[in-house]
Amino acid sequence: MSVKPDKRQMKSASRLYAVQALFQMECSGQTVEQVAREFETHRFGAIYEGDEMAEGDARSFRSIVSGAVNRQAGIDQLTDRALVAKWPIDRIDPVIRALFRAAGSELLESDTPPKVVINEFVDIAKAFFPDGREPKFVNAVLDHMAREARPEAFPQG
């Protein structure tokens, strides 16, 4: 008997897949439609080296990826403002750049609480960079982005 994945797990998986898809699009020049179809057909729930990949939520995945692509210039500007002046977004690791774009898409286009978005994407950074400083960097940049994008979610105390 197979256990149906819960909605939260599927949404978390969709965020991870969105980061991977945005990275792949940047490296390969594929379109949103090409990458989305590939991920939904071959990645969601696939088995690699005996490990079953999580099932993603296709709607959530497509929403994050298309939002990141459609609003990329604005998201990149939001990210640039959150970064140290010496580090423009094009000098950042492409995986982290994809992560910022996916997170920025969700911050700007969903009603998910910003703290949830930040925690989810910091967890993704930990998965990609388990021993590095990147998760702390991601946390700081996303916190700045969230405060600019959704100030109402951060009441002044």
N, C-alpha and C positions, 0 to 999 in steps of 0.2 A: 504494500500500500504506500503510495507516494504522498508525501506531505506537501500541501499547497503552500508556496511561499507567501508570507504575509505582505500586505501592501507596503509597510515601512521598509522591509528588506528589499522589495522590488524597486522602490523609489531610490534607496541607497545605491543599489546596483546600477540603476539608470544614470545616476550622477557619475559613477566611475566610468561607465561605458561612454558617456558624453565627453568626458575628458579625453579618453582614448580616441574617440571618433574625431574630435577637434584637432588633436595632435596628428592623427593620420591624414586628415584633410589638408593640414598645413604642409605636411611632408610630401604628399602625393598629388595635390591639386585636384583631388576628387570633389564632386559636388555633394551637397547635403543629401540629396536623394540617393546617390550611389552609396555613400557611407552608411546612411540609415538603413537601407535595404540589406547591405552586407551584415551589419551588426544584428539586425532583427532576424535574419535568416540563419547566420552562421555562428554568432557569438552568444546570444542570449541562451542560457541553459546548455551550452556546448560542453563537451568533456575534453579537457586537455591533460595529457599525461596522467590520466586516472582521476583528476580533480574536476568535479562538475562545477561549471560556472553558474553563478546565480541567474535566475530568470529576471529580466528587466521589465519595466513598465514602458511599453512602446510609446504611449502618449507623453509621458513625462520626459523620456529620452529625446523624442523629436522636439518637444517644446524647448528644452534646454539648448539643444544643438541649433535649431533654427533661430532661436532668440539670440544666441551668441553670434551667429553669422549675420543676422539682420541688423544687430545693434553693435557690431564689432567696434566700429570707430568710437562710439560713445563709451563702450565698456573699456576700451584701451585707454581713452582719455581719463576715465575714472580711476583706472589702475595706475596710470602714470602719476596722477595727483597723489596717490597713496604711497608711491615708491619714493625712495630717496632720489633727489635730483640727478645724481650721477648714474642712476640705473634706469634708463628708459626701457620700456617694455620689450623692445626688440633685442635687448642684450640679456634677457632672462632665459633660463632653460625653457625649451619649447614645451615640455610637459607642464611646467608651472604656468607658462603663458596660457596653455589650453585650460588648465584648472581655473585660472583667474577669469577667463572668458566664460566658462560654464557657470561658475559661481556668480559672476556679474549678471549673466542672463537670468539666473534664478532670482537674484536680489531685485532686479528691475522688473521682471515680468510675472512673478508669482506672489502668492500671499503667504508663502512659508515664512515663519518668523526668522529674521536675520540671524539670530543666535543659532538656530537649527542649521541654516545654510552654512554658516561659518564652521560649526562643529563637524558637519558631514564632510566638507571639503578639506578640513584639517586632517580628518581620518584618512581621506584619499591620499593626501600628501604623505602621511605616515606610511601608507601602503607602498608608495613609490620610493620613498626615501626613509627607510626605517631607522637608519643610524645617523642621519644628517640633521642640520639645523633648519632645513627647509620647512618643516611643519610650523615652527615658531614664526618664521618669516611669513608664511602663508597666513597664519592666524593674525599677525599684526596688519598685513596689507588688507585682508578681507574685513577686519574690524573697521579700518579706516574707510574702505569702500562702502560698507554697510551704513556707517554713520552719515556719509554724504548722500547715499542713494535713498535711505529710509530713516531720516532723523526722528520721525515720530515714534519709531520703535525703541529709541534710546532717551527716555525722559531725563531731563536735567534735574539732578538731585540737589 
